[in-house]
Amino acid sequence: MTIRLNRLWWQHLAPKSMHRRLVEVEQLLSGWCNTDYGRHWLKVARIPGQALRLLPGQLIPVVHLVALGSRPIFIVPQQPVRVGHRFVGARDFASGRPLAEGEIAIGPLIRLDIVSDEALISAAKELRLEAHVPGVKAPSIIFTIPAHYLLSPERWPDKAYALYQHIFGMGNSYPDDGFFYVGITKRRWQTRWAEHLRAVEKGSNLHFHQKFREEREAGRITYIHHKVMAITDDLDKLYNTEKFLIEGHWDDERRLNMIPGGKAGLRYLREHSILNDGVIATPDERDGVLDAWLTGHQGKSLPPITIADRWQDEAWAAAQICSRSDRLSILQITAIRDLATSHCPQEIAKRTGARVDQIQSIIAGNTYSRVKGVP
């Protein structure tokens, strides 16, 4: 079996240092996909939107390739899902079966990690897995993308937007659990990242750029991870997904986004006169608008996100509604709605632990109407 990845998307999204290694990646991936697990992975990976349901201890479906300097690339063993794995994702599926408690859904991923720093290469060769490798001058560069965008692309780079995360840190946070920033761009990845780096060097007041400067100056960045989350030509859909991701991580101290995602963020900018009425800001321009306001209001913080603003966030509202011990959980509510199409209230009560009157009220739309499925 020979695997071919889409070269246009690879060059559009992957860091430039990875472009010349595409053939090597394809050869290794072809061999890996001839294993029993690899064949199953490939079958799922070719279908857009497909995911594997995973519980703690089960393998994350990522093909993780590593290049140590100019040495040949190799594939590292898959890692299991950990309890508390940082994850915000879909909970509604075509099957109608909701996720079980502790279960998450992850689609097949391709990941390449380029390590060029001698301190990191030495640590890897000696299998030193300490929390921090001192003396790192060039952090490893990681690129992760849902596999179907390279195996079965549905759009072309010049007509699509990409939703991404920039993640950075050291040691035990590698590769997904460091500080993170969520953004949208229609341009080449290299162009957008270069703009972020220039803003870092110029002293940008955005939290993302400030934290990157602080961690770099303290020697606490040993990896920078560029993770593609979604690609689409439907900007409204991508705005909704960005909003959902940032909402889901709003209380995470590692989050570096300063305002809500999507149209909620644009509404915040206009309501606080950070963006003038009638001015259209593209996804790439939002950072500049925020930084200009912060620069012009030295010593001031952004206007706070009010309780009214928070209630506009569906994920936050659902968490508040379901937080009391006498309330049904989000998982129960989702299951009740899914089961209502084919089961009577009495049977649903047996399966979910809810009372029949609670179930009837949910089905009628009288209660828990703010607790919605995620995009």
N, C-alpha and C positions, 0 to 999 in steps of 0.2 A: 504494500500500500504506500503510495506516494502522496504526501500532503503538500498543497500549494497555498500560500497565504497571499492575500491581495497586496501587491507591491505599492500601489498608489496610497492605500490607507496606511500602510506601514511607514512610508516616508512622510506622510502628512502628520501622523500622530506620534511616532516613536522619536526619542532623542536622536540627534544626528549620529552620535557615536555607535548607534545600533544598526544604521542603515546597511552597512556593508556586510553584516553578519546574518542577513535574512536567509540566505541559502543554508547556512549552518543550522539555523533554527529549524528550518523546514526538514532537513535531514534527520535531526534528532527527534523531532515531533513525529515524523513518519515511523521511525522505529518504535517509539513509545506507544503509538496508536495501534501497534500490532499485538500488544499485550491484552489480556482479557479485560482489565479495567480500562485500558486505553480505547478499546473498541466501543465499550459502553459510553465512555466520555465523549468520543467523537460523534456517536449517534445523537446524543443530546446536544452537543456543541453546534451542530450544523443547523439547528432549528432555532430561529430567533425567539427570544422570550422564554425558552425552556430552562428549567432549573432542577437541581437535585435537593430533596428534603434531607436535612442533616440534623442529627442529635449530637451532643457533646461526645467526643471520642471517635466519631466517624471522620473519614478523610475529606479535607477541603478539595474540591475538584479543580485545582490549579496545577498546570504544568509549569514548574518553576525552574527556569534555566539560569545558569550562572556562568559568567566569564571572568576568570581571574587574569587580568591583564590581557596579553595576546595569546594566552593558552587556549586550547580548545574548550568550547562550551560543554558543560555537563548538566544533567538534570538531577536536582536534589530530591530526596524522599519527600513525599507529601506529608503535611502536618495535619493533626486532628483538630476538629472544632473544640475550642476550650469553653468552659463555663464562663459566661460574661463576655463572649466574643463580641467586639464592637460591630453592630449590624443594625441597619435600618433598611428594610426591604418589603417587598410585596407580601401580603397576607391573604389576598383573594386570588383564586386559581380557577382555571377552566374546569377542573375536576369537581369543584364545589366543596372539596374537603379542606377544612381549615388546618392551619399548623397546630401541632400538639404543643403542650407546654414545654418550653425549652428548645423547640425545634426551629430551625431557620432554613431558608431556601437560598441557595447560591448557584448561579449559573456557571458553567465551565469557563475557566479563565486561562489566558496565556500570560506568563510573566517572564521578563528577562532582566537580570541584574548584572550590570557592568561594574566590575571592581577594578580601579586603576591605582589606588593608593597602596604604597608598599607596606604600610603598617597594617592595613586591612588584609592584604594578600598574605602577609606573614601569619597573622592571627588565624586566617582561614586554613592555611596549609598545616599549621600546627594544631588545628582543632581547638583553639583557645576560644571558649564561648563566654568569656567574662562579660559583665554588664557594659563595660566601656573599654574601648581601645584608644589609648592615648596617642597623641601626635598625628592624628589624621588631618591631612591637608586637603584631600579631594574626596568628599563623601561618595559612596557608591551610588550609582544612578539606577533606579528601578522603574520599569514600565510595565503596567498591567492593563489588560483589555479583555472584555468579554469575547470569547473565542469566535462567536458567530460573526462579529464585525470584520474579521479577517478571513474567515472560511466562506461565508455566504453573505457578502455585503449587499444591502438593498438600495444604497444611495451612494453618491459620489461626493468627494471632499468639498468641491466648490459649491455644493448646494445644501450642505448640512451643518448643523451646530453640534458641538460636543460638550457634554457635561462631565466635569473632571474633578478630582481631588488632588491637591498637592499635600503630601504627608512628609514630615521630617522628624528626625530624632536620633536616638542612639540606643545601643544595647538591647534591653529586653522589650523595647517598643517596636523593634523591627519585625515585619515590614509595614504593618497596618495600624499600629496603635500609638503613633506619635501625634504631635500637633498636626492639625489638618485644616485645610481651607477648601471650600467648594466653589466652583465657578463655571461659567459658560463662555465658550468662544466659537467663532466660525472660522478663525484663521489657523494657520499652522501652529502646532504646539510650540515649536521652537520660538516663533515670533512672540507669542503671549508670555512664555516663561522668561524670555529676554527682557520684556517690559517689566515683569515683576522684579527681576534682579536689578535693573536700573533704578527702580523705585526704592529698593532696599538700600542701594549705595547712596542715593540722593537724600536719604533721611526721611522717607515717607512716614507719615504718622498713622497709617493703617495698622491695625493690630497684627495682621499677618506679617507685614514687613518689619515691624518693630520686633516681634518675637523671633523672626528668623535672624535678625541682626544680633539680638541678645544671645541666642543659643549658639550661633556661629562664633561670636567673640569669646564665649565661654568654653569653646571646644566641645560642644555637646551635640554636634550634628555629624553622624557617621553615615547616614543614608538620606537620600531625597527620593521620594516615591511619587511618581506621576501615574495616577490611576484613572482610566477612562471609565465612567459610570454608564453613560448612555449617548447615543448618536441618533439624531432625527432632524428632519427638515421642518417639523412642526414646533415652532418656538414656544407656543402656548403650552404644549405638552411638556416641553423641557423645563419651562418655568415652573410648572406644577411639580415636577420631579425634584427640581432644585429646592423649592419651598419645603417639600416633604422631607428631604434629607436634612436640611438645616433645622427644621422643626424637631425632627427626631433626635437631634444631637444638641438641642439648645442648652440643656443643663450640663453638658459635658465640658469640663474645664479646658480640654484640649482644642475646642472649637475656636477658630480664629476669625470667622465671619462676624462682622459687627452689626449687621442688620438682617432681618428675615430674608429668605430667598424668594425668587420669582416676583410676581406682581405685588405680593405683600411688601417686599422691599421697596419697590418703586412707589407704592402708596405711602410708605413711611417717609421716603425722601420728599415727596410733594407735601404731605401734611405738615412737615416741619420746615418747609421752605428751603430745604437743602437743594432740591431740584425745582426750578420754576415751572409753573403751570404752562402747558403747551410745549415744553422742551422734551424731545424724545431722546432718551438715553439708551444706546445699544447695550447688550450685556457686557461688552468689553469696556464701556465707558463709565460704568457705575463706580468702579474703584477710583477713577480720577475725580469724579464728582465728590465723593466722600473725602478724599485726601485734600481737595481744594477747600472744602468747608473747614476741615480740621486745621489746615494751615492758616486760614483766615480767622480762626477763633482759637488762637494759641491759649493753652491752659484750660480750655473748656472741653468737656466730654460731649459726646453725642447726646441729643435728647433721649431720655430713657424710654424703653419699650413699656408702655403702660399696660395695666391689667386689661383695659379694653382692647389694646393691640393683641395681647396674648390670647384673648378669647376668639380672635379672628383665626388663630392657628388651630386647625382641626385636631392635630395630634395632641397639643397641649390641652385643649378643651376636653377631649376624650379622656385623657389621663386624670383630669380633675373630677370629671363626672363619675369615674369608676374607682376613685381612690378610697372611698369609705368602705369599711368592712361589711356594711349591710347592702352594698351595691353589687350588681353583677360585674364580672370582669369583661374586658374588651374581647377576650377569647370566647367567653360564653355567649356574648351578644352576636359575634360573628357566626358562631356555630348555629345559634337559633335561627338566624336569617337564612343560612345555607340549608338547614334541615327543613325549614318551613315549606319548601316547594314539594316535598315528597313524604313528610311525616306529620302525624297529628300532634297537637300540643302535649298530650299525655306521653307519647313516645319521646318527644323532644325533652320533656322534663326528666325522664329516666336517663337520657344520654348526657344532659348538660348540668343537672343538679338545680336548675331553676324551677320556680313554682309555675303552675299552669297559668295563673293570672298574670304573672310577669311576662310569660311567653306570649300570651294573647295580646297584651298591651304593646309589646315590641313589634309583633306582626302587624298590628293595626296602625303603627307609626305614632303612637301616643307617648311613648317614653324612649329615652336613649337615642333620639333622632340626631343628636350631634355626634354620636359615635358612629363614624362612617368607615367604609373600607378605604384602603390606601391606594394611591394611583399605581 
